[in-house]
Amino acid sequence: MSTPLLRLVVLYGGVSAEHDVSRVTAAHVLAAADTEKYVLVPVGIDKNGTWHRNDAAAAALAAGEELPNSLPVEGPEVDPLSVIRDAQRVEGPGQLTVVLPLLHGPHGEDGTVQGMLELFKVPYVGCGVLSSALCMDKAMAKEVAARAGIPQCDWLTFRDGVDDARTVVSEAVDRLGLPVFVKPANMGSSVGVTRATTREELDEAINVALHYDDVVVIEEAVVGREIEVGVLGNAAPDTTLPGEIKPGSDFYDYEDKYVTGNAELMIPALLSDEAIAQVRELAADAFVALRCAGMARVDFFYEEDGRGWLLNEINTIPGFTPASMYPKMWEASGIAYPDLIDRLVTLALDVHRRRSSFSTEH
């Protein structure tokens, strides 16, 4: 009797502003996954939060057909519990399910889905509840990274309904100078990010960010190179050769990433051996300090003639689109796209086995 293939449930879409990015990521992950190793189950979450099992995409994959560049959220509505946990009983003994969440942004990358999967006792790829929530919230991530001694640019946090906007604006101008970057704390893909060069623009930038979150991060503008490092592993993670982004506009924004493609991506980045060693070590340190697992992309600024390496942020569900740095950096570091998926699944199973071994008895 042959061993059942591992059932890989790929969650995509979601209710956040990064819904469309997630659909592109999912299409390319599914296309790269080895159908001789996995039964692939694409499950899309629409913008209202309804789950759909995309049977058409699953059939296309099984038949060796190409998927569209952006995977639609379509198919029969399904109950999350049945599509994830109960499938092991429905599809026969020995069928093991691993969930691969590709839900960028809030309600997917912030620990909410991870908490649900923990309750269902299902192994899943990537960071756990705490690290997902922590890294998603840029304000809290900066606090923890600072306590861990990881260098960063200077910043302020504004909390709507708690802090006085005029006071924060004045402090930002006095302490950080102008220009500054304003970001919603819980968002990715540069959604809601604004470069402000005057007090008036700073006021407006805060209002823009408040469309996406009630916590806003205001950062000093760093004149430095934008360098990223991919991290893969659990307690003792591996890191990629660093890649560099040269934005096509004022900064690496949503249009640059997913629409115009004007940004220049250099992998590996042209850095000295010493600088490469430094940033890879810092990326691993940040990954461990924020209790990450499985995967993350760690973004830095590099002030060559100033403070050196400055942590920008950690992305716990990095993009896997054709323009995304994470798979490109691993390929340049010797791990092909399909092998990267295999490694992530293995890491998910390792974490699940360890957590399942903990005693629940008093």
C-alpha positions in Angstrom: 0.0 0.0 0.0 1.5 3.4 -1.0 2.0 6.2 1.4 -0.7 8.9 1.1 0.5 12.1 -0.3 0.7 15.0 2.2 -2.3 17.3 1.8 -1.2 20.9 1.5 -4.0 23.4 2.0 -3.0 26.8 0.6 -4.9 29.7 2.0 -5.0 32.9 0.0 -7.0 36.1 -0.6 -8.2 37.4 2.7 -10.0 40.5 4.0 -7.1 42.9 4.1 -6.0 45.5 1.6 -3.3 43.0 0.4 -6.0 40.6 -0.9 -4.8 41.0 -4.5 -1.2 40.5 -3.7 -2.0 37.2 -1.9 -3.8 35.9 -5.0 -0.7 36.4 -7.1 1.5 34.8 -4.4 -0.8 31.8 -4.2 -0.8 31.2 -8.0 3.0 31.0 -8.1 3.4 28.9 -4.9 0.8 26.3 -6.2 2.5 26.2 -9.6 5.9 25.5 -8.0 4.7 22.8 -5.5 5.5 19.2 -6.5 2.2 17.4 -7.3 4.0 14.1 -6.8 4.5 15.0 -3.2 1.4 16.9 -2.3 -2.4 16.9 -2.8 -2.8 20.6 -3.4 -6.0 22.2 -2.0 -6.3 25.9 -2.8 -8.8 27.7 -0.5 -9.5 31.3 -1.2 -11.0 33.7 1.4 -13.0 36.5 -0.2 -13.1 40.1 1.0 -16.2 39.3 3.2 -14.3 36.5 5.0 -16.1 33.5 3.3 -13.9 30.5 2.5 -14.1 28.9 -1.0 -12.4 25.6 -2.0 -11.1 26.3 -5.5 -11.8 23.0 -7.1 -11.1 24.3 -10.6 -7.6 25.3 -9.7 -7.0 22.0 -8.0 -8.1 20.1 -11.1 -5.9 22.3 -13.3 -2.9 21.5 -11.1 -3.7 17.8 -11.1 -3.9 17.9 -14.9 -0.6 19.7 -15.3 -2.3 22.9 -16.6 -1.1 26.4 -16.0 -2.8 28.6 -13.5 -3.6 32.3 -14.1 -1.1 34.8 -12.8 -3.6 35.9 -10.1 -5.7 33.1 -8.6 -9.4 33.9 -8.4 -11.3 33.3 -5.2 -14.0 31.0 -6.4 -15.6 27.6 -5.8 -18.0 26.1 -3.3 -18.2 27.7 0.1 -16.6 25.6 2.8 -16.5 25.7 6.6 -12.9 26.3 7.8 -13.1 23.4 10.3 -14.2 20.9 7.7 -11.7 21.9 5.0 -8.8 21.8 7.4 -9.2 19.4 10.3 -12.0 17.1 9.3 -10.4 16.4 5.9 -8.0 14.0 7.6 -10.9 11.8 8.5 -12.8 12.3 5.2 -9.9 11.5 2.9 -8.8 8.4 4.7 -6.4 7.2 7.5 -2.8 8.4 7.2 -3.7 11.5 5.3 -1.7 14.3 6.9 -2.7 18.0 6.3 -0.3 21.0 6.5 -1.7 24.5 6.0 0.3 27.1 4.1 -1.2 30.5 4.9 -0.4 33.0 2.2 -2.6 35.7 3.6 -0.7 39.0 3.6 -1.7 41.7 6.1 -4.3 41.8 8.9 -6.5 38.8 9.5 -4.0 36.4 8.0 -0.4 37.5 8.8 -1.1 38.9 12.3 -1.7 35.7 14.3 -5.4 35.5 13.9 -5.4 32.6 11.4 -2.4 31.1 13.2 -4.4 31.0 16.4 -7.3 29.2 14.6 -4.9 26.6 13.3 -3.5 26.1 16.8 -7.0 25.5 18.1 -7.6 23.0 15.3 -4.2 21.3 16.1 -3.1 21.4 12.5 0.5 22.0 11.4 1.0 25.2 9.5 3.9 26.9 7.7 5.4 30.0 9.3 5.5 32.0 12.5 3.3 31.2 15.4 0.6 33.4 17.1 2.9 35.6 19.1 5.6 36.3 16.5 3.0 36.8 13.7 1.2 39.4 15.8 4.4 41.0 16.9 6.0 41.4 13.5 2.8 42.6 12.0 2.6 45.4 14.5 5.5 47.6 13.4 5.3 49.7 16.6 5.6 46.7 19.0 8.2 45.0 16.8 10.4 48.0 17.1 10.0 48.0 20.9 11.1 44.3 21.1 13.9 44.8 18.7 15.2 47.7 20.6 15.2 45.7 23.8 17.2 43.0 22.0 19.8 45.6 21.0 19.1 45.5 17.3 19.9 48.8 15.6 17.0 50.7 14.0 16.2 54.2 12.8 14.5 56.6 15.2 10.7 56.5 15.3 7.5 57.7 17.1 4.2 55.9 17.6 0.8 57.6 17.3 -2.3 55.8 18.7 -5.6 57.2 17.6 -7.8 58.1 20.6 -4.9 57.9 23.0 -2.3 60.4 21.8 -2.8 64.0 20.8 -2.0 64.4 17.1 -0.7 67.9 17.3 1.7 66.9 20.1 3.0 63.9 18.1 3.4 66.0 15.0 5.4 68.6 16.8 7.6 66.0 18.5 8.1 64.2 15.2 9.3 67.3 13.4 11.5 68.4 16.3 13.1 64.9 17.0 13.0 63.2 13.6 13.2 66.2 11.3 11.6 66.3 7.8 11.0 64.4 5.7 9.5 61.4 7.6 7.8 58.2 6.6 4.3 57.5 8.0 3.0 53.9 8.1 0.0 52.1 9.5 1.4 49.8 12.2 -0.5 46.7 11.0 -0.1 46.6 7.2 2.3 45.4 4.6 3.2 45.8 0.9 3.7 49.5 1.5 -0.1 50.0 1.7 -0.9 53.3 3.4 2.7 54.5 3.5 3.4 58.1 2.8 6.5 60.3 2.6 5.8 63.6 4.3 8.0 66.7 3.7 6.0 69.3 5.7 3.9 69.5 8.8 0.8 69.7 6.6 1.8 66.6 4.7 2.5 64.8 8.0 -1.0 65.6 9.3 -2.4 64.2 6.0 -0.2 61.2 6.1 -1.4 60.3 9.5 -5.0 60.5 8.3 -4.1 58.2 5.3 -2.5 55.6 7.7 -5.6 55.8 10.0 -7.7 54.4 7.1 -5.9 51.1 7.7 -5.1 51.0 11.4 -5.5 52.9 14.6 -1.8 52.8 15.4 0.6 54.8 13.2 4.4 54.6 13.0 6.4 57.8 12.1 10.0 57.1 11.1 12.9 59.3 10.3 13.8 59.3 6.6 17.0 57.2 6.2 19.4 57.9 3.4 20.7 54.5 2.8 20.6 51.4 0.6 17.6 49.1 1.0 18.9 45.6 1.7 16.8 42.4 2.4 17.7 39.0 3.7 15.6 35.8 3.6 15.5 33.7 6.7 14.5 30.0 6.8 14.4 27.7 9.8 13.2 27.5 13.4 15.6 27.8 16.4 18.8 27.9 14.3 17.8 29.6 11.1 19.6 29.8 7.8 19.9 33.1 5.9 20.2 34.0 2.2 22.7 36.2 0.4 21.3 39.7 0.8 19.5 41.4 -2.1 19.2 45.1 -2.8 16.3 47.2 -4.0 16.8 50.4 -5.9 13.3 52.0 -5.9 11.9 53.5 -9.1 10.3 56.3 -7.1 10.8 58.1 -3.8 10.6 54.8 -2.0 9.7 51.2 -2.6 6.0 51.6 -2.7 3.0 49.4 -3.8 3.2 50.6 -7.4 6.9 49.8 -7.6 6.4 46.4 -6.1 3.3 45.2 -8.0 2.3 47.5 -10.8 5.1 49.3 -12.7 8.0 47.0 -11.8 10.4 50.0 -12.1 12.4 49.0 -9.1 15.8 47.5 -9.7 16.4 44.2 -7.8 20.0 43.1 -7.3 20.7 39.6 -6.0 23.2 39.3 -4.5 23.7 42.9 -3.3 27.1 44.4 -4.1 28.5 44.5 -0.6 31.8 43.6 1.1 32.2 40.1 2.6 32.3 41.8 6.0 29.0 43.7 5.4 27.3 40.5 4.1 28.3 38.6 7.2 27.1 41.4 9.4 23.6 41.7 7.8 23.1 37.9 7.7 23.9 37.7 11.4 21.6 40.6 12.2 18.8 39.1 10.2 19.1 35.8 12.2 19.3 37.7 15.5 16.1 39.7 14.6 14.3 36.5 13.6 15.2 34.8 16.9 14.5 37.9 19.0 11.0 38.2 17.7 10.4 34.4 18.0 9.9 33.8 14.4 9.7 30.3 12.9 9.7 28.8 9.4 10.3 31.9 7.2 10.6 35.6 7.2 12.1 38.4 5.1 14.1 40.9 7.1 14.5 44.3 5.7 17.4 46.7 6.5 18.7 50.1 5.6 22.5 50.4 5.1 24.2 53.7 5.9 27.6 53.0 4.6 29.2 56.2 5.9 26.9 56.5 9.0 25.3 54.1 11.5 25.8 51.0 9.3 22.9 48.5 9.5 19.4 49.6 10.6 16.5 47.2 10.9 13.5 48.3 8.9 10.9 45.5 9.5 10.3 41.8 9.5 7.8 40.3 7.1 6.6 36.9 8.3 4.7 36.0 5.1 6.9 37.4 2.4 5.6 37.6 -1.2 6.2 34.8 -3.6 5.2 36.6 -6.7 7.6 36.7 -9.8 8.8 40.1 -8.5 9.3 39.0 -4.9 12.7 39.0 -3.3 12.3 36.1 -0.9 12.2 33.2 -3.4 14.7 35.0 -5.7 17.2 35.3 -2.8 16.9 31.6 -1.9 17.4 30.6 -5.5 20.5 32.7 -5.6 21.6 31.0 -2.3 21.1 27.5 -3.7 17.5 26.5 -2.9 15.1 26.3 -5.8 11.5 27.3 -5.5 10.0 23.8 -5.2 12.7 22.8 -2.7 11.9 25.9 -0.7 8.3 24.8 -0.4 9.5 21.4 0.8 11.7 22.9 3.4 8.9 25.1 4.7 6.6 22.1 5.0 9.2 20.1 6.9 9.8 23.0 9.3 6.0 23.2 9.9 5.9 19.5 10.8 8.9 19.9 13.1 7.3 22.8 15.0 4.0 20.9 15.2 5.6 17.8 16.6 7.4 19.8 19.3 4.4 21.7 20.4 2.3 18.5 20.4 4.7 16.9 22.8 4.1 19.4 25.6 2.2 18.1 28.5 -1.4 19.3 29.1 -1.6 17.6 32.5 -1.2 19.5 35.8 
